[in-house]
Amino acid sequence: MSTDATAPRPRLYTKVDTHNYPGEPITLIAALSGIHRARNSPEAVDTVHVYPCTDRAGTALQVVYVHFVPNHWSGSADVIDVYEIPTDALTDL
């Protein structure tokens, strides 16, 4: 993996009902684990989509949209996770 301290890191954005949480940097392993867990949890997750795209600076990204089954999380009817993973982070493995 790239050792450049300025290299973009994966980020996780979460929306709970109508509240959007600011994106937080996470490790590549945490992002891949969360996506893997979501794909293997049909009782908890109803949608996982992967979109290849670029950010405004032209950095290639994999954006992963995870929508949880309504009311899966107690006290929340609608929960969405969005992972932004720089493609370079995946190819540097």
N, C-alpha and C positions, 0 to 999 in steps of 0.2 A: 504494500500500500504506500502511497505517496507520503513522504515525510515533510512536505512543504506545509508550514504552519498556516499559510494563507490559502491553501487549497480549500475549496468549498466542502463542507461536511453535510451529511444527511441532516434533514430537519423534519420534525414532526409537528403538524398543526392539528389541533383537535377542536371540534365544535360539539358542544353539549346543549341540546335544545336550541336556544337562540344566542347562547354565549360562545363567542369565538376566542380561543386562547391563542396568545402569540406563539409563533413557531419557536421551537427550542431545538438546539443542536443535539443530535444523538449520535451514537456510534453506528457504523455500518452494520455491525453484528446485531445491535438492538433493532435496527430497522428491518433487517432480513428476518430476524426471529419473530417480530411482530407481524410481518406479512405472512410468513409461513404458518404461524398460529391462526391467523385469520382465515387463510385458505383451507385449513384443516378443521374448522369449527363451524360447520353449517348450521348447528343449533344456535349459535351466537351471532353469526355474520351472514347477511343475506347478499352482499355484493362486494367483490374485489375486482377492481379494474386497474390496468397498468397502461399509462399513456407516455410514450416517448415524446419529448418536446425540448425546447430550449428556454432559458430564462432571458431576461431583458439584456443581459450582457453577452448572450450567445453561448452560454455554457449548456452543454447537452445534459438533460435530466431524464430520469424515469420518475414520473409522478404516479403514486399508487393511492387510489381512493378506496377506503374501506368503510362500508356502511354496516353498522350493527343492527341486528333485529330490534324492532321497536320494543321498548321496555326491558331489554336485556339487562341494562345497568339500572339498579334500583334508584328511584328518584329522578330518572331521566327517560323521556320518551324517545329521543332521537340523538344518537351519538355517531359522529363521523370522524375518522382519522385520515389525514392526508400526509403521506410521506413524500418528501422531495429528496431523491437520491442522485447526486451527480454521477453521470455515466462513467467518468474517469475513476470514481471510487470502486465501481464494479470491475472495471477492466484492469485496475492496478493490483488485484488480488494475487 
